[in-house]
Amino acid sequence: MFSNILIYFVVIPLIMLAGLALCRNIRQIRAVAVTGSLALTALSVWLLLDYLALRAAGETAPMLYTGSWSWFGPLNINLSVGVDGISIAMLILSSIILLTGSFASWKIEPHTKDFFLWLILLSTGVFGFFISIDLFTMFMFYEVALIPMYLLIGVWGSGNKNYSAMKLTLMLMGGSAFLMLGLIGIYYHSAPDVELRTWNLLEIAQNGAISQNWQYFLFPMTFVGFGVLGAMFPFHTWSPDGHASAPTAVSMLHAGVLMKLGGYGCFRVAIYLMPQAAEDLAWIFLILTGISVVYGAFSACVQTDLKYINAYSSVSHCGLVLFAILMLNTTAMTGAIMQMLSHGLMTALFFALIGMIYGRTHTRDIRLMGGLMKIMPFLAVCYVIAGMASLGLPGLSGFVAEMTIFVGSFEAGMADYLAGEGSLRLVFTIIACCSIVITAVYILRVVGKLLLGPVYDEHHLTLTDATWWERTSTVVLIISVAAIGCFPNFFESLIKFTFSPQIFAVIGMNYK
């Protein structure tokens, strides 16, 4: 087992948990958190480089670094692991945000050890989810990632934290119930013979045993189950309250990584295993995700709390991920993966900066702040960069991701229109494009009110700028956002192998 490199994405967090349990002071806690996060980041970068080398050498297997170890024989449950380009992209995203979140939590109080224990447990679930190709173990890690959120928000959060923690937990657990039923149904129909039933993602796809009628039943359950975590309308209401009450690092991980579990699961499970239902039922979820994109952007425009602005912005951007996936178009899907990376990094940057500003001004209300560019120029410039990435400034990640999504979506819409299959995709693509304008409105409004103009409170003149650990956190995220924007071909080459004919041939899907 330990000869497989992927296992260490779970082993390292478990070692971190053991190390944290033995820590006696805050310096040791910080050392364990940062050292473990650096190890995970280094491991994910090495995996990326080795993966690209293998693909360049002609390796065509759908998943690499695969391994399987029996766990519960009677139900054929195995600890099965494997990764492709999407998985590795998500592992890199997770490790970077865990590292920067550790720096952003440098001064977290009270119960610092307990906070990091729950935070690392959450990250254990995230890493386990992205390397799993067994549906049962994937669901298990999914739950491990969700459960710590209640305590992280309820104990270390702010505002109406108990309400927010309970609302988030109940809604996400409700989505998990749908998901569990869907996964059990997939297992039951994974093979024609009882003895051959399996939870293995690749084996189920190769068997192609899920009938069209059962796909129509199971696809909505799995898509909605994952879609709740992706803040799909109308199941999005947990997101703004949860993000507004969560501590900084938890907001970074939740918006930056956990919400990506939703989009990843919708693609990896719902679309991949039930392509016919995805083709026929996509119009229903296109309407819901299209509403998410526009509604989230409009809602952000009327907020005055910095966290609520970013939370509703996340609803819009994550809706765009699901929207692109449902286009069933390779260009749009590539954009969806890049959007997951882009949004994960820039929303983590936003929440980190909001936490730093709140820690100094003790308010998140933009009506009570102004002129921060004069007081804390470093944090202000970083906020401008994050805002420009969010509204799609060329040279940053948001532009590359959103342009790829809209080009691919327009291609799919025009293909439908010219084939006489209706213009729903085309109409919703045009509507979704309007979110770019709305995003520019609320980003520029916040930048103008928060950073520029006269100083609102003279007391703010005594505030300090970013510390070295805060600068470390923000600079790493900014470099990552700029890397995607400046070198899109590198990331496209990582993702494109996922959409190779060898993979989709096994499910008989003719992607447009």
C-alpha positions as CSV (number, residue, x, y, z in Angstrom):
1,M,0.0,0.0,0.0
2,F,2.7,2.5,1.0
3,S,4.5,2.0,-2.3
4,N,1.7,4.0,-3.9
5,I,2.5,7.7,-3.9
6,L,-1.1,8.7,-3.6
7,I,-1.6,7.2,-0.2
8,Y,0.7,9.8,1.3
9,F,-1.9,12.5,0.6
10,V,-3.8,10.9,3.4
11,V,-0.9,9.6,5.5
12,I,0.8,13.1,5.8
13,P,-2.4,14.7,7.2
14,L,-2.8,11.8,9.6
15,I,0.8,12.3,10.8
16,M,0.1,16.0,11.2
17,L,-2.9,15.1,13.4
18,A,-0.6,12.9,15.6
19,G,2.0,15.7,15.7
20,L,-0.6,18.3,16.7
21,A,-1.8,16.1,19.5
22,L,1.7,16.1,21.0
23,C,2.3,19.8,20.6
24,R,2.7,21.8,23.9
25,N,2.8,25.4,22.7
26,I,1.6,27.5,19.8
27,R,5.1,27.6,18.1
28,Q,5.0,23.8,17.8
29,I,1.5,23.9,16.5
30,R,2.5,26.4,13.8
31,A,5.5,24.4,12.9
32,V,3.5,21.2,12.4
33,A,0.8,22.9,10.3
34,V,3.3,24.7,8.0
35,T,5.7,21.8,7.6
36,G,2.9,19.3,6.8
37,S,1.3,21.8,4.4
38,L,4.7,22.4,2.7
39,A,5.2,18.6,2.4
40,L,1.7,18.2,0.7
41,T,2.4,21.1,-1.7
42,A,5.8,19.6,-2.6
43,L,4.2,16.2,-3.1
44,S,1.5,17.6,-5.4
45,V,4.0,19.5,-7.5
46,W,6.2,16.4,-7.9
47,L,3.1,14.4,-8.9
48,L,2.2,17.0,-11.5
49,L,5.6,16.9,-13.1
50,D,5.7,13.1,-13.1
51,Y,2.2,12.9,-14.5
52,L,3.0,15.2,-17.4
53,A,6.2,13.3,-18.1
54,L,4.2,10.0,-18.3
55,R,1.6,11.5,-20.6
56,A,4.3,13.0,-22.8
57,A,5.9,9.5,-23.0
58,G,2.7,8.1,-24.4
59,E,0.8,6.8,-21.4
60,T,-2.9,6.6,-22.3
61,A,-4.5,4.9,-19.3
62,P,-7.5,6.9,-18.0
63,M,-6.1,7.0,-14.5
64,L,-2.5,6.8,-13.4
65,Y,-0.9,5.7,-10.1
66,T,-3.8,3.3,-9.5
67,G,-3.9,0.9,-6.6
68,S,-6.6,-1.1,-4.8
69,W,-6.7,-2.8,-1.4
70,S,-9.6,-4.8,-0.2
71,W,-11.5,-3.2,2.7
72,F,-14.9,-5.0,3.1
73,G,-15.2,-8.1,0.9
74,P,-18.9,-8.9,1.1
75,L,-19.8,-5.5,-0.6
76,N,-16.7,-5.4,-2.7
77,I,-15.6,-2.2,-1.0
78,N,-11.9,-1.3,-1.7
79,L,-9.6,1.5,-1.0
80,S,-9.0,2.3,-4.6
81,V,-6.9,5.3,-5.7
82,G,-6.0,6.9,-9.0
83,V,-5.6,10.3,-10.5
84,D,-5.8,12.1,-13.8
85,G,-5.3,15.7,-14.8
86,I,-8.4,17.0,-13.0
87,S,-7.5,15.2,-9.8
88,I,-4.0,16.5,-9.7
89,A,-5.2,20.1,-10.4
90,M,-7.5,19.7,-7.4
91,L,-4.7,18.3,-5.2
92,I,-2.4,21.2,-6.0
93,L,-5.2,23.7,-5.3
94,S,-6.0,22.0,-2.0
95,S,-2.4,21.9,-0.8
96,I,-1.8,25.6,-1.7
97,I,-4.9,26.8,0.1
98,L,-4.1,24.6,3.2
99,L,-0.6,26.1,3.3
100,T,-1.8,29.7,2.9
101,G,-4.7,29.1,5.3
102,S,-2.1,27.9,7.9
103,F,-0.3,31.3,7.6
104,A,-3.6,33.1,7.7
105,S,-4.4,31.4,11.0
106,W,-1.1,32.3,12.6
107,K,-2.8,34.1,15.5
108,I,-6.0,32.0,15.8
109,E,-7.4,31.9,19.3
110,P,-8.7,30.4,21.5
111,H,-7.9,26.6,21.6
112,T,-5.4,26.9,18.8
113,K,-4.5,23.2,18.8
114,D,-8.1,22.1,18.6
115,F,-8.7,24.5,15.7
116,F,-5.8,23.0,13.6
117,L,-6.8,19.5,14.5
118,W,-10.2,20.0,13.0
119,L,-8.8,21.9,10.1
120,I,-6.3,19.1,9.2
121,L,-9.1,16.5,9.6
122,L,-11.1,18.5,7.1
123,S,-8.2,18.6,4.7
124,T,-7.7,14.8,5.2
125,G,-11.2,14.3,3.8
126,V,-10.5,16.6,0.9
127,F,-7.3,14.9,-0.2
128,G,-8.8,11.5,0.2
129,F,-11.8,12.5,-1.9
130,F,-9.7,13.6,-4.8
131,I,-7.6,10.5,-5.0
132,S,-10.4,8.0,-4.6
133,I,-11.9,6.1,-7.5
134,D,-14.0,3.8,-5.3
135,L,-17.4,5.4,-4.8
136,F,-17.8,4.2,-1.2
137,T,-14.4,5.5,0.0
138,M,-15.0,8.7,-2.0
139,F,-18.3,9.2,-0.1
140,M,-16.6,8.4,3.2
141,F,-13.9,11.1,2.6
142,Y,-16.6,13.5,1.4
143,E,-18.3,13.2,4.8
144,V,-15.0,13.5,6.7
145,A,-14.5,16.8,4.9
146,L,-18.0,18.1,5.8
147,I,-18.4,17.2,9.4
148,P,-15.6,19.4,10.9
149,M,-17.3,22.4,9.5
150,Y,-19.9,22.5,12.2
151,L,-17.4,22.9,15.0
152,L,-15.0,25.1,13.1
153,I,-17.7,27.6,12.5
154,G,-19.7,27.1,15.7
155,V,-16.6,27.5,18.0
156,W,-14.2,29.8,16.2
157,G,-16.7,31.7,14.0
158,S,-18.2,35.2,14.4
159,G,-21.6,36.8,14.2
160,N,-24.6,34.4,14.2
161,K,-22.2,31.5,14.1
162,N,-24.4,28.8,15.8
163,Y,-27.3,29.4,13.3
164,S,-24.9,29.5,10.4
165,A,-23.1,26.3,11.5
166,M,-26.4,24.4,12.0
167,K,-27.9,25.6,8.7
168,L,-24.8,24.7,6.7
169,T,-24.6,21.2,8.3
170,L,-28.2,20.4,7.9
171,M,-28.3,21.5,4.2
172,L,-25.1,19.7,3.3
173,M,-26.1,16.6,5.1
174,G,-29.4,16.7,3.2
175,G,-27.4,16.8,0.0
176,S,-25.3,13.9,1.3
177,A,-28.5,11.8,1.9
178,F,-29.5,12.3,-1.8
179,L,-25.9,11.5,-2.8
180,M,-25.8,8.3,-0.7
181,L,-29.0,7.0,-2.2
182,G,-27.7,7.7,-5.7
183,L,-24.4,6.0,-5.1
184,I,-26.1,2.9,-3.7
185,G,-28.3,2.8,-6.8
186,I,-25.2,3.0,-9.0
187,Y,-23.6,0.2,-7.1
188,Y,-26.7,-2.0,-7.4
189,H,-26.8,-1.4,-11.1
190,S,-23.1,-1.5,-11.7
191,A,-23.0,-4.9,-13.2
192,P,-25.6,-7.5,-14.5
193,D,-24.5,-10.1,-12.0
194,V,-24.6,-9.8,-8.2
195,E,-21.1,-11.2,-7.9
196,L,-19.7,-8.5,-10.3
197,R,-21.2,-5.5,-8.6
198,T,-18.5,-2.9,-7.8
199,W,-18.0,0.6,-6.4
200,N,-15.0,1.2,-8.7
201,L,-15.6,4.2,-10.9
202,L,-13.6,2.9,-13.9
203,E,-15.1,-0.6,-13.8
204,I,-18.7,0.8,-13.6
205,A,-17.9,3.0,-16.7
206,Q,-16.5,0.1,-18.6
207,N,-19.4,-2.2,-17.7
208,G,-21.9,0.4,-19.0
209,A,-24.6,-1.6,-17.1
210,I,-26.7,1.3,-15.8
211,S,-29.8,1.3,-18.0
212,Q,-31.2,4.4,-19.5
213,N,-34.3,4.4,-17.3
214,W,-32.2,4.0,-14.1
215,Q,-29.9,6.8,-15.3
216,Y,-32.9,9.1,-15.4
217,F,-33.5,8.3,-11.8
218,L,-30.0,8.2,-10.4
219,F,-28.5,11.2,-12.3
220,P,-30.6,13.8,-10.6
221,M,-29.9,12.3,-7.2
222,T,-26.1,12.4,-7.6
223,F,-26.0,15.8,-9.5
224,V,-28.2,17.4,-6.8
225,G,-26.3,15.7,-4.0
226,F,-23.0,17.1,-5.2
227,G,-24.7,20.3,-6.5
228,V,-25.8,21.3,-3.0
229,L,-22.1,21.7,-2.0
230,G,-21.5,23.5,-5.3
231,A,-24.1,26.1,-4.1
232,M,-26.5,25.3,-7.0
233,F,-29.8,27.3,-6.9
234,P,-32.1,26.8,-4.9
235,F,-29.8,24.9,-2.5
236,H,-27.3,27.7,-2.1
237,T,-28.6,29.5,1.0
238,W,-26.2,27.8,3.4
239,S,-23.2,29.3,1.6
240,P,-23.5,33.1,2.4
241,D,-24.3,32.5,6.0
242,G,-21.7,29.8,6.5
243,H,-18.9,31.9,4.8
244,A,-19.9,35.1,6.7
245,S,-19.5,33.3,10.1
246,A,-16.5,31.1,9.4
247,P,-13.0,32.0,10.6
248,T,-10.6,33.1,7.8
249,A,-8.8,29.8,7.1
250,V,-12.1,27.9,7.2
251,S,-13.7,30.3,4.7
252,M,-10.6,29.9,2.5
253,L,-10.8,26.1,2.5
254,H,-14.5,26.0,2.3
255,A,-15.0,28.4,-0.7
256,G,-11.6,27.5,-2.2
257,V,-11.7,23.7,-2.0
258,L,-14.8,22.2,-0.4
259,M,-17.2,23.8,-2.9
260,K,-15.0,22.3,-5.7
261,L,-15.9,18.8,-4.4
262,G,-19.4,19.6,-5.7
263,G,-18.3,20.4,-9.3
264,Y,-15.7,17.6,-9.3
265,G,-18.3,15.1,-8.1
266,C,-20.9,16.2,-10.7
267,F,-18.4,15.6,-13.5
268,R,-16.6,12.6,-12.1
269,V,-19.7,10.6,-11.0
270,A,-22.9,12.0,-12.4
271,I,-21.8,12.9,-16.0
272,Y,-19.1,10.2,-16.4
273,L,-21.3,7.3,-15.3
274,M,-24.7,8.4,-16.6
275,P,-23.9,10.2,-19.9
276,Q,-27.3,9.6,-21.5
277,A,-29.2,11.1,-18.7
278,A,-26.8,14.0,-18.6
279,E,-27.5,14.6,-22.3
280,D,-31.3,14.4,-21.9
281,L,-31.7,16.1,-18.5
282,A,-29.1,18.8,-18.8
283,W,-31.6,21.5,-19.7
284,I,-33.2,21.2,-16.3
285,F,-30.0,21.8,-14.5
286,L,-28.8,24.4,-17.0
287,I,-31.8,26.5,-15.9
288,L,-30.9,26.1,-12.2
289,T,-27.2,26.8,-12.7
290,G,-27.9,29.7,-15.0
291,I,-30.0,31.2,-12.2
292,S,-27.1,30.7,-9.8
293,V,-24.7,32.6,-12.0
294,V,-26.9,35.7,-12.5
295,Y,-28.6,35.6,-9.1
296,G,-25.4,35.3,-7.2
297,A,-23.9,38.2,-9.0
298,F,-26.9,40.5,-8.5
299,S,-27.1,39.5,-4.8
300,A,-23.4,40.5,-4.4
301,C,-24.2,43.9,-5.7
302,V,-26.6,44.8,-2.9
303,Q,-24.5,43.5,0.0
304,T,-22.5,45.8,2.4
305,D,-20.7,43.1,4.3
306,L,-17.4,42.1,2.7
307,K,-17.8,38.4,3.4
308,Y,-21.4,38.3,2.1
309,I,-20.2,40.0,-1.1
310,N,-17.6,37.4,-1.6
311,A,-20.0,34.6,-0.6
312,Y,-22.6,35.6,-3.2
313,S,-19.8,36.0,-5.7
314,S,-18.8,32.4,-5.0
315,V,-22.4,31.3,-5.7
316,S,-22.1,33.0,-9.1
317,H,-18.7,31.6,-10.0
318,C,-19.4,28.1,-8.7
319,G,-22.7,28.1,-10.7
320,L,-20.6,28.9,-13.7
321,V,-18.6,25.7,-13.1
322,L,-21.7,23.5,-13.1
323,F,-23.1,25.5,-16.0
324,A,-20.0,24.7,-18.1
325,I,-20.0,21.0,-17.2
326,L,-23.6,20.7,-18.4
327,M,-22.7,22.0,-21.8
328,L,-21.1,18.6,-22.5
329,N,-18.5,20.3,-24.6
330,T,-14.8,19.7,-24.2
331,T,-13.9,23.4,-24.4
332,A,-16.5,24.4,-21.9
333,M,-15.5,21.5,-19.6
334,T,-11.9,22.6,-19.8
335,G,-13.0,26.0,-18.8
336,A,-15.0,24.6,-15.9
337,I,-11.9,22.9,-14.5
338,M,-9.8,26.1,-14.9
339,Q,-12.6,28.0,-13.3
340,M,-12.5,25.7,-10.3
341,L,-8.8,26.4,-10.0
342,S,-9.2,30.1,-10.6
343,H,-12.1,30.6,-8.2
344,G,-10.5,28.5,-5.6
345,L,-7.4,30.6,-5.5
346,M,-9.0,34.0,-5.9
347,T,-11.7,33.4,-3.4
348,A,-9.2,32.1,-0.9
349,L,-7.2,35.4,-1.5
350,F,-10.4,37.4,-1.0
351,F,-11.3,35.7,2.3
352,A,-7.7,35.9,3.6
353,L,-7.6,39.7,2.9
354,I,-11.1,40.2,4.4
355,G,-9.9,38.4,7.5
356,M,-6.8,40.6,7.7
357,I,-8.8,43.8,7.2
358,Y,-11.4,42.8,9.8
359,G,-8.7,41.9,12.3
360,R,-7.6,45.5,12.1
361,T,-10.8,47.5,11.6
362,H,-13.1,45.2,13.5
363,T,-15.8,45.7,10.9
364,R,-16.7,44.2,7.5
365,D,-19.2,46.8,6.6
366,I,-17.9,48.8,3.6
367,R,-20.0,51.8,4.7
368,L,-17.8,52.1,7.8
369,M,-14.5,52.0,5.9
370,G,-12.7,54.1,3.3
371,G,-9.2,55.2,2.2
372,L,-7.5,52.0,3.3
373,M,-5.1,52.4,0.4
374,K,-3.4,55.1,2.4
375,I,-3.3,53.1,5.6
376,M,-2.5,49.6,4.5
377,P,-1.2,49.8,0.9
378,F,0.0,46.2,0.7
379,L,-3.3,44.7,1.6
380,A,-5.2,47.2,-0.5
381,V,-3.1,46.4,-3.6
382,C,-3.6,42.7,-3.0
383,Y,-7.4,43.3,-2.8
384,V,-7.3,45.1,-6.1
385,I,-5.5,42.2,-7.7
386,A,-8.1,39.7,-6.3
387,G,-10.9,42.0,-7.6
388,M,-9.4,42.2,-11.1
389,A,-9.0,38.4,-11.2
390,S,-12.7,38.1,-10.2
391,L,-14.0,40.4,-12.9
392,G,-11.8,38.7,-15.6
393,L,-8.9,41.0,-16.2
394,P,-6.6,39.6,-18.9
395,G,-3.4,38.2,-17.5
396,L,-5.1,36.7,-14.5
397,S,-6.8,33.4,-14.0
398,G,-10.4,34.6,-14.2
399,F,-10.1,35.8,-17.8
400,V,-8.7,32.5,-19.1
401,A,-11.3,30.4,-17.2
402,E,-14.4,32.5,-18.1
403,M,-13.4,33.0,-21.7
404,T,-12.9,29.3,-22.2
405,I,-16.3,28.6,-20.6
406,F,-18.2,31.1,-22.7
407,V,-16.5,30.1,-26.0
408,G,-17.2,26.4,-25.3
409,S,-20.8,27.2,-24.2
410,F,-21.4,29.3,-27.3
411,E,-20.0,26.5,-29.5
412,A,-22.4,24.0,-27.9
413,G,-25.4,26.4,-28.2
414,M,-24.7,27.1,-31.9
415,A,-24.3,23.4,-32.6
416,D,-27.8,22.8,-31.1
417,Y,-29.3,25.7,-32.9
418,L,-27.9,24.8,-36.3
419,A,-29.0,21.1,-35.8
420,G,-32.5,22.3,-35.1
421,E,-32.4,21.1,-31.4
422,G,-33.5,24.4,-29.9
423,S,-31.6,27.4,-28.6
424,L,-31.7,26.8,-24.8
425,R,-28.0,26.5,-24.4
426,L,-27.4,29.5,-26.6
427,V,-29.9,31.7,-24.7
428,F,-28.5,30.7,-21.3
429,T,-24.9,31.3,-22.5
430,I,-25.9,34.9,-23.4
431,I,-27.6,35.4,-20.1
432,A,-24.6,33.9,-18.2
433,C,-22.3,36.3,-20.0
434,C,-24.2,39.2,-18.4
435,S,-22.6,38.1,-15.1
436,I,-19.3,39.5,-16.3
437,V,-20.8,43.0,-16.3
438,I,-22.5,42.6,-13.0
439,T,-19.3,41.3,-11.4
440,A,-17.4,44.4,-12.6
441,V,-20.1,46.6,-11.0
442,Y,-19.8,45.1,-7.5
443,I,-16.0,44.7,-7.6
444,L,-15.4,48.3,-8.7
445,R,-17.9,49.5,-6.2
446,V,-16.2,47.8,-3.3
447,V,-12.7,48.8,-4.4
448,G,-13.8,52.5,-4.8
449,K,-15.6,52.6,-1.4
450,L,-13.2,50.5,0.6
451,L,-9.8,51.5,-0.6
452,L,-10.0,54.9,-2.3
453,G,-11.3,58.2,-1.3
454,P,-11.1,59.9,2.2
455,V,-10.3,57.9,5.3
456,Y,-13.7,57.1,7.0
457,D,-12.4,56.9,10.6
458,E,-9.3,58.8,11.8
459,H,-8.7,56.0,14.3
460,H,-7.9,53.8,11.3
461,L,-4.8,55.9,10.6
462,T,-3.0,54.1,13.5
463,L,-3.6,50.7,11.9
464,T,-0.7,48.6,10.6
465,D,-0.2,46.9,7.3
466,A,0.3,43.2,6.7
467,T,2.7,41.1,8.8
468,W,5.3,38.8,7.3
469,W,3.0,35.7,7.6
470,E,0.1,37.6,6.0
471,R,2.3,38.7,3.2
472,T,3.5,35.1,2.7
473,S,-0.1,33.9,2.4
474,T,-1.3,36.5,0.0
475,V,1.8,36.5,-2.2
476,V,1.6,32.7,-2.8
477,L,-2.0,33.0,-3.8
478,I,-1.4,36.0,-6.1
479,I,1.5,34.2,-7.8
480,S,-0.8,31.2,-8.4
481,V,-3.6,33.4,-9.8
482,A,-1.1,35.1,-12.2
483,A,0.5,31.8,-13.2
484,I,-2.8,30.5,-14.6
485,G,-3.5,33.7,-16.4
486,C,0.0,34.0,-17.9
487,F,0.6,30.3,-18.7
488,P,-2.8,28.9,-19.6
489,N,-1.3,26.4,-22.1
490,F,0.5,24.6,-19.2
491,F,-2.8,24.1,-17.3
492,E,-4.7,23.2,-20.5
493,S,-2.2,20.5,-21.3
494,L,-2.7,19.1,-17.8
495,I,-6.5,19.0,-18.2
496,K,-6.8,18.0,-21.8
497,F,-5.7,14.4,-21.2
498,T,-8.8,14.0,-19.1
499,F,-11.0,14.5,-22.1
500,S,-9.0,12.2,-24.4
501,P,-11.0,9.8,-26.6
502,Q,-9.6,6.8,-24.7
503,I,-11.4,7.9,-21.6
504,F,-14.8,8.8,-23.0
505,A,-14.8,5.9,-25.4
506,V,-15.6,3.6,-22.5
507,I,-18.9,5.3,-21.8
508,G,-19.9,5.8,-25.4
509,M,-20.3,9.6,-25.1
510,N,-20.0,11.7,-28.2
511,Y,-18.9,15.0,-26.9
512,K,-19.6,17.9,-29.1
